[in-house]
Amino acid sequence: MASSPITLITTGGTIGSSSESESVNVTLGEQQLQQHIQEVCQRNNIALKSRVAFNKNSEDLTPSDWLTLIKTVKEEINSGCDKIIITHGTDTMAYTAAAIALCFRKLPVKIVLTGSCFPLDHPKSDVTANLLGAFAAATETQIGNGIYVSFLNSANQTQIIDALDIKPMAFDELAFQAAFNQPHGVFSADKKNYQGNIHANHPRSLDFTIDPDEITARSLPTSGQSVVQFSCYPGLNAVQLCAGLKAGSCVIVNLYHSGTGPSLVEENSLLEAIQSRDDLTFLLSPLPSRYIAKPYTATITLMLAGAHLYQDIQPHVLHVLITLGLSSGKTLEELLTAIKPHQQPTPTS
């Protein structure tokens, strides 16, 4: 493994936690992780600079933490570093990966996020394997500049996924999956061989970036104009969920896997919320183009009521894009115009 200069930024999460107490504790594990990182680097002759952005469970992260990490990454890039690894909790890694990708993926740098399902002191710990996988991804010449997530899959191979393609883990999963099952590639178990994926049938990628210099914490949409996100479920009371939102807010609705949502004319339904709150902007996501050639009738009903349907942009990516886009001074209308190529045209009737 090559020993090119790498900056490693820690943020907490399971990978930086300890299970010695009655709970998995991120406060107790940070020092253990830092020591382990140094040991791994010494054993594998890896040149490394390490720094801490923050030390939190990823379920407790907010957009303000994204800004802290973005600032930290920007400082490293400005100092001349072109290879960065970020350790992060798995619960919201997909959100943070999207934030980093939207800000830095057009720059000549390679940034790799990784984490673990089990802490360092757990019998099944995957910390070392995921760290080595991230180091391998950062130095592998077949992997070009960009933003990636590196994580073990069920076959004990390190899977490399483009940051905007990563899917949040489901409740019983121990590995991340790529959208449409198309990772960038995988390393063998010994990290010596990399097999890239040609992406022959990959859907159109999101072509949008945010200038990190334009993002300000005071502009985060935490009050006034809000960005909220909720999932569809049987009996969804969307009217109540939207009742406290101020005019101008953006509502991102996680559709079912076939790009559908509840569309019946019922009291408090999603359809009633869209029809009765024309002061809100409803974004429906995602419509998976590879499997669904055209929207279902239920989805068209929601679109005719005023909702926007987006193809192949996952809901968490939309959430990050709108949140950071508003924080950079852009209007919601400007952001929707920028991602219009992914919007499904609304039928005339």
C-alpha positions as CSV (number, residue, x, y, z in Angstrom):
1,M,0.0,0.0,0.0
2,A,1.4,3.4,-1.0
3,S,2.3,5.8,1.8
4,S,1.1,9.1,0.2
5,P,0.2,11.9,2.6
6,I,-3.4,11.6,3.9
7,T,-5.4,13.7,6.3
8,L,-7.8,11.7,8.5
9,I,-10.7,13.7,10.1
10,T,-12.6,12.0,13.0
11,T,-16.2,13.0,13.9
12,G,-17.3,10.3,16.4
13,G,-19.8,7.6,15.6
14,T,-19.6,3.9,16.4
15,I,-16.1,3.8,14.9
16,G,-15.0,6.3,17.6
17,S,-17.0,4.7,20.4
18,S,-16.5,2.2,23.3
19,S,-18.8,-0.5,24.5
20,E,-17.2,-0.9,27.9
21,S,-20.0,1.0,29.7
22,E,-23.7,0.1,29.7
23,S,-24.1,1.7,26.3
24,V,-22.0,2.4,23.2
25,N,-20.4,5.6,24.3
26,V,-18.7,8.0,21.9
27,T,-17.1,10.0,24.6
28,L,-15.1,7.1,26.0
29,G,-13.9,5.8,22.6
30,E,-12.2,8.8,20.9
31,Q,-8.8,8.4,22.6
32,Q,-8.9,4.6,21.8
33,L,-9.6,5.4,18.1
34,Q,-6.8,7.9,17.8
35,Q,-4.3,5.4,19.3
36,H,-5.6,2.6,17.1
37,I,-5.3,4.8,14.0
38,Q,-1.6,5.5,14.8
39,E,-0.9,1.8,15.3
40,V,-2.6,0.9,12.0
41,C,-0.6,3.5,10.2
42,Q,2.7,2.4,11.7
43,R,2.1,-1.3,10.9
44,N,1.2,-0.4,7.3
45,N,3.7,2.4,6.7
46,I,1.0,5.0,6.0
47,A,1.9,8.7,6.3
48,L,-1.0,10.4,8.1
49,K,-2.1,13.6,9.6
50,S,-5.1,13.3,12.0
51,R,-7.4,15.9,13.4
52,V,-10.8,16.0,15.1
53,A,-13.8,17.9,13.6
54,F,-16.1,17.0,16.4
55,N,-16.9,13.9,18.5
56,K,-20.6,13.1,18.3
57,N,-23.0,10.3,17.6
58,S,-24.1,10.7,14.1
59,E,-27.8,10.5,15.0
60,D,-27.3,13.8,16.9
61,L,-25.7,15.6,14.0
62,T,-27.4,18.7,12.6
63,P,-26.7,20.8,9.5
64,S,-24.5,23.0,11.7
65,D,-22.2,20.0,12.1
66,W,-22.1,19.6,8.3
67,L,-20.8,23.2,8.1
68,T,-18.2,22.5,10.7
69,L,-16.9,19.4,8.8
70,I,-17.1,21.3,5.5
71,K,-14.9,24.1,7.0
72,T,-12.5,21.5,8.3
73,V,-12.2,19.8,4.9
74,K,-11.8,23.1,3.2
75,E,-8.9,24.0,5.5
76,E,-7.1,20.8,4.6
77,I,-7.7,21.3,0.9
78,N,-6.4,24.8,1.1
79,S,-3.3,23.5,2.9
80,G,-2.5,21.3,-0.1
81,C,-4.0,18.0,1.0
82,D,-5.6,16.1,-1.9
83,K,-6.5,12.8,0.0
84,I,-8.8,13.0,3.0
85,I,-10.5,10.2,5.0
86,I,-13.4,11.0,7.3
87,T,-14.5,8.6,10.0
88,H,-18.2,8.9,10.7
89,G,-21.2,7.2,12.3
90,T,-23.3,5.0,10.1
91,D,-26.8,6.4,11.0
92,T,-26.4,9.7,9.1
93,M,-23.3,9.0,7.0
94,A,-25.4,9.2,3.8
95,Y,-26.5,12.7,4.6
96,T,-22.9,13.9,5.5
97,A,-21.5,12.2,2.4
98,A,-24.0,14.1,0.3
99,A,-23.1,17.4,1.9
100,I,-19.3,16.8,1.3
101,A,-20.0,15.7,-2.3
102,L,-22.2,18.7,-3.2
103,C,-19.4,21.0,-2.0
104,F,-16.2,19.3,-3.1
105,R,-16.8,16.7,-5.8
106,K,-15.7,18.9,-8.7
107,L,-12.3,19.7,-7.1
108,P,-9.1,17.7,-7.7
109,V,-9.3,15.9,-4.4
110,K,-10.3,12.4,-3.2
111,I,-12.4,12.2,0.0
112,V,-13.4,8.9,1.5
113,L,-15.9,8.4,4.3
114,T,-15.9,5.3,6.4
115,G,-17.2,4.0,9.7
116,S,-18.1,0.8,11.5
117,C,-21.0,-1.2,12.7
118,F,-19.2,-2.4,15.8
119,P,-16.8,-0.4,18.0
120,L,-13.2,-1.1,18.4
121,D,-13.6,-3.1,21.6
122,H,-16.4,-5.3,20.3
123,P,-15.6,-9.0,19.4
124,K,-17.0,-8.4,15.9
125,S,-15.2,-5.1,15.4
126,D,-14.9,-4.0,11.8
127,V,-13.0,-0.8,12.6
128,T,-9.6,-2.0,11.4
129,A,-10.9,-3.5,8.2
130,N,-12.8,-0.4,7.3
131,L,-9.9,1.9,8.1
132,L,-7.6,-0.2,5.9
133,G,-10.3,-0.2,3.2
134,A,-10.5,3.6,3.3
135,F,-6.7,3.9,3.1
136,A,-6.7,1.6,0.1
137,A,-9.4,3.7,-1.6
138,A,-7.6,6.9,-0.9
139,T,-4.4,5.6,-2.6
140,E,-5.8,3.4,-5.3
141,T,-5.0,4.9,-8.7
142,Q,-8.1,3.2,-10.4
143,I,-10.3,5.4,-8.2
144,G,-10.2,8.9,-9.5
145,N,-10.8,12.2,-7.6
146,G,-14.3,12.4,-6.1
147,I,-16.2,11.7,-2.9
148,Y,-16.8,8.1,-1.8
149,V,-17.9,5.9,1.0
150,S,-15.8,2.9,1.7
151,F,-17.3,0.0,3.8
152,L,-17.2,-3.7,4.1
153,N,-19.9,-5.7,2.4
154,S,-21.4,-9.1,3.3
155,A,-18.6,-10.9,1.4
156,N,-15.9,-9.2,3.5
157,Q,-14.9,-7.1,0.6
158,T,-14.4,-3.3,0.8
159,Q,-17.0,-1.8,-1.4
160,I,-16.5,1.7,-2.8
161,I,-19.7,3.8,-3.4
162,D,-20.0,7.2,-4.9
163,A,-21.2,9.5,-2.2
164,L,-24.4,10.6,-3.9
165,D,-25.3,6.9,-4.7
166,I,-25.1,5.6,-1.1
167,K,-28.4,4.4,0.4
168,P,-29.0,4.9,4.1
169,M,-28.8,1.5,5.9
170,A,-32.1,-0.3,6.7
171,F,-32.8,-1.5,10.2
172,D,-31.1,-4.9,9.9
173,E,-28.3,-4.1,7.5
174,L,-24.6,-4.2,8.4
175,A,-23.4,-2.7,5.1
176,F,-24.2,0.2,2.8
177,Q,-25.7,-0.4,-0.6
178,A,-25.3,1.6,-3.8
179,A,-28.3,3.0,-5.7
180,F,-29.3,0.4,-8.4
181,N,-26.7,-2.0,-6.9
182,Q,-23.9,-0.2,-8.8
183,P,-21.0,0.6,-6.6
184,H,-17.9,2.2,-8.0
185,G,-16.1,-1.1,-7.3
186,V,-14.8,-3.5,-4.7
187,F,-11.5,-4.5,-3.2
188,S,-10.6,-8.1,-2.4
189,A,-10.5,-9.1,1.2
190,D,-6.8,-8.4,1.4
191,K,-7.2,-4.9,-0.2
192,K,-4.6,-5.8,-2.9
193,N,-6.9,-6.0,-5.9
194,Y,-9.6,-3.5,-7.0
195,Q,-12.3,-4.4,-9.5
196,G,-14.1,-1.3,-10.8
197,N,-17.6,-1.2,-12.1
198,I,-18.2,0.2,-15.6
199,H,-21.6,1.7,-14.6
200,A,-22.9,0.8,-18.1
201,N,-26.6,1.4,-17.1
202,H,-26.2,4.1,-14.4
203,P,-28.9,6.7,-14.4
204,R,-28.2,10.3,-15.0
205,S,-26.0,11.8,-12.3
206,L,-26.9,14.9,-10.4
207,D,-24.9,17.8,-11.9
208,F,-25.1,20.4,-9.1
209,T,-22.5,21.8,-6.7
210,I,-22.6,24.3,-3.9
211,D,-19.8,26.7,-3.2
212,P,-18.7,26.1,0.4
213,D,-17.5,29.7,0.7
214,E,-21.1,30.9,0.3
215,I,-22.6,28.8,3.1
216,T,-23.2,30.6,6.3
217,A,-24.4,29.1,9.6
218,R,-26.8,32.0,10.2
219,S,-28.6,31.2,7.0
220,L,-29.4,27.6,7.9
221,P,-33.1,27.1,7.4
222,T,-33.8,26.3,11.1
223,S,-36.5,28.9,11.6
224,G,-38.8,30.7,9.3
225,Q,-38.3,28.9,6.0
226,S,-37.8,25.2,7.0
227,V,-36.8,22.1,5.2
228,V,-38.5,19.0,6.6
229,Q,-38.6,15.4,5.5
230,F,-41.0,12.5,6.3
231,S,-41.7,9.0,4.9
232,C,-44.9,7.6,3.6
233,Y,-46.8,5.1,5.6
234,P,-50.3,3.7,5.7
235,G,-52.6,6.2,7.4
236,L,-50.1,9.1,7.0
237,N,-51.6,12.3,8.6
238,A,-49.7,14.7,6.5
239,V,-52.0,17.7,7.3
240,Q,-51.0,17.4,11.0
241,L,-47.3,16.9,10.2
242,C,-47.4,20.1,8.1
243,A,-49.5,22.2,10.5
244,G,-46.6,23.9,12.2
245,L,-44.7,24.8,9.1
246,K,-44.4,28.4,8.1
247,A,-45.2,29.7,4.6
248,G,-42.3,29.1,2.2
249,S,-41.1,25.9,3.8
250,C,-40.0,22.9,1.7
251,V,-41.5,19.4,2.4
252,I,-39.6,16.4,1.1
253,V,-41.7,13.2,1.0
254,N,-40.0,9.8,0.9
255,L,-42.1,7.8,-1.5
256,Y,-42.5,4.1,-1.4
257,H,-40.0,2.1,-3.5
258,S,-42.1,2.2,-6.6
259,G,-42.2,6.0,-6.5
260,T,-45.7,6.2,-5.1
261,G,-47.4,7.8,-2.2
262,P,-50.9,7.7,-0.7
263,S,-53.2,9.7,-3.0
264,L,-56.8,9.0,-1.8
265,V,-59.1,11.9,-1.1
266,E,-59.3,11.5,2.7
267,E,-59.2,13.9,5.7
268,N,-55.6,14.8,6.8
269,S,-54.2,12.8,3.8
270,L,-51.0,13.7,1.9
271,L,-53.2,14.8,-1.0
272,E,-55.2,17.2,1.3
273,A,-52.0,18.6,2.7
274,I,-50.7,19.4,-0.8
275,Q,-54.0,20.9,-1.9
276,S,-54.6,22.9,1.2
277,R,-51.0,24.2,1.8
278,D,-50.2,26.0,-1.4
279,D,-47.8,28.1,0.6
280,L,-45.5,25.0,1.0
281,T,-43.4,23.3,-1.7
282,F,-43.8,19.5,-1.8
283,L,-40.9,17.5,-3.3
284,L,-41.6,13.8,-4.0
285,S,-38.7,11.4,-4.2
286,P,-37.5,9.2,-5.7
287,L,-38.8,7.8,-8.9
288,P,-36.3,5.0,-9.8
289,S,-36.0,5.3,-13.6
290,R,-34.2,2.0,-14.1
291,Y,-37.3,0.1,-12.8
292,I,-40.2,2.5,-13.2
293,A,-40.7,3.7,-16.7
294,K,-43.6,6.1,-15.9
295,P,-45.3,7.2,-12.7
296,Y,-48.2,5.4,-11.2
297,T,-51.6,6.9,-11.2
298,A,-51.3,7.7,-7.4
299,T,-48.2,9.7,-8.0
300,I,-49.7,11.6,-10.9
301,T,-52.6,12.5,-8.6
302,L,-50.1,14.1,-6.2
303,M,-48.3,15.9,-9.0
304,L,-51.5,17.4,-10.4
305,A,-52.3,18.7,-6.9
306,G,-49.0,20.7,-7.0
307,A,-46.2,18.4,-5.9
308,H,-42.9,18.0,-7.7
309,L,-41.6,14.5,-8.5
310,Y,-37.9,13.8,-8.9
311,Q,-36.3,11.0,-10.7
312,D,-33.2,9.2,-9.3
313,I,-32.4,11.7,-6.6
314,Q,-32.7,10.1,-3.2
315,P,-34.7,12.0,-0.5
316,H,-31.7,12.5,1.8
317,V,-29.8,14.0,-1.1
318,L,-32.6,16.4,-1.8
319,H,-32.8,17.3,1.9
320,V,-29.1,18.2,2.0
321,L,-29.1,20.0,-1.3
322,I,-32.0,22.2,-0.4
323,T,-30.7,22.9,3.1
324,L,-27.2,23.8,2.1
325,G,-28.4,25.6,-1.1
326,L,-30.6,27.9,1.0
327,S,-27.7,28.4,3.4
328,S,-25.6,29.6,0.5
329,G,-28.0,32.4,-0.4
330,K,-29.9,30.7,-3.2
331,T,-33.6,30.8,-3.3
332,L,-35.8,27.7,-3.4
333,E,-36.9,28.6,-6.9
334,E,-33.2,28.8,-8.0
335,L,-32.5,25.4,-6.5
336,L,-35.5,23.8,-8.1
337,T,-34.4,25.2,-11.5
338,A,-31.0,23.8,-11.0
339,I,-32.3,20.2,-10.5
340,K,-35.1,20.5,-13.1
341,P,-33.5,17.9,-15.4
342,H,-34.4,15.4,-12.8
343,Q,-38.0,16.6,-12.4
344,Q,-40.7,14.4,-13.9
345,P,-43.0,16.5,-16.1
346,T,-46.5,17.0,-14.7
347,P,-49.2,15.6,-16.9
348,T,-51.6,18.2,-18.3
349,S,-54.6,16.2,-17.0
